[in-house]
Structure formats: structure tokens, C-alpha cells
Amino acid sequence: MDISCVIRPYLTEKTMTIAQRGWFTFVVRTDANKAEIAKEIEKLYKVNVIDVRTVNVHGKMKRAGKRQQAVLRPTWKKAMVELKSGQTIDAFQFGGTETTKA
């Protein structure tokens, strides 16, 4: 059974800014290594990966429910992928043109 190590693109204001410089951020499985991540990104998006950086993001304690009980959010892994110059991934492109009110 072939399970993808890339879960989804990680889209925030900061990741959209660094995507303009060629670094794209993804949420990946916690057991994925850099070689697997690079191979999977190349296969999914038809791009050339130059570098991969990963970080384990530890889950935060949140208070939830009527009694505000402490709940631990899950730990997850983030991968930042640098692509060959001139290549992009469509998920990180801005959707439309901005209009201003006169």
C-alpha cells in the first residue's frame, strides 16, 4: 500500500511570502524523511527539488469545552522545500486580482 508522505500544503501569510522566494511549505507525516519528501513533491507537482528542511512542531496545550479542560493538540511535521529557480507550485499562487473602491 503506497501512502503519500505529503499531507497538504501549509498556507499562511508567512509561507505565501517565502513562496515568492522559492521555498514552499507542506504538512508531512511525522515518520517521513527528507528523501521521501523530495521524491513525493517532485512526483506530485512535476518540479525539481533542490533542498528540504524539516521541523517537528510540538502540539500546544489548549483549553476546550464547558469546563475549559486542557487538551493537547497533536504533534506534526513541517517540511520546507526549495525548488529550482523559475519553478512554482500553483497552490501557493494568489487567486485573483485586487480591486480598490473609488
Long-range contacts (C-beta under 8 A, 24 or more apart in sequence): 3-29, 4-40, 4-44, 5-29, 5-32, 5-36, 5-37, 5-40, 6-32, 6-37, 6-40, 6-41, 6-44, 6-79, 9-89, 9-91, 9-92, 10-78, 11-91, 11-92, 15-92, 16-92, 16-94, 18-80, 19-88, 19-89, 19-92, 22-82, 22-83, 22-85, 22-87, 23-80, 23-81, 23-82, 24-80, 24-81, 24-82, 24-83, 24-89, 24-92, 25-78, 25-79, 25-80, 25-81, 26-78, 26-79, 26-81, 27-76, 27-77, 27-78, 27-79, 28-54, 28-77, 28-78, 28-79, 29-77, 30-56, 30-75, 30-76, 30-77, 32-77, 32-79, 34-79, 37-79, 37-81, 38-81, 41-81, 45-89, 47-83, 47-84, 47-87, 47-89, 48-83, 48-84, 48-87, 49-81, 49-82, 49-83, 49-84, 50-82, 50-83, 50-84, 51-81, 51-82, 52-79, 52-80, 52-81, 52-82, 53-79, 53-80, 54-78, 54-79, 54-80, 55-80
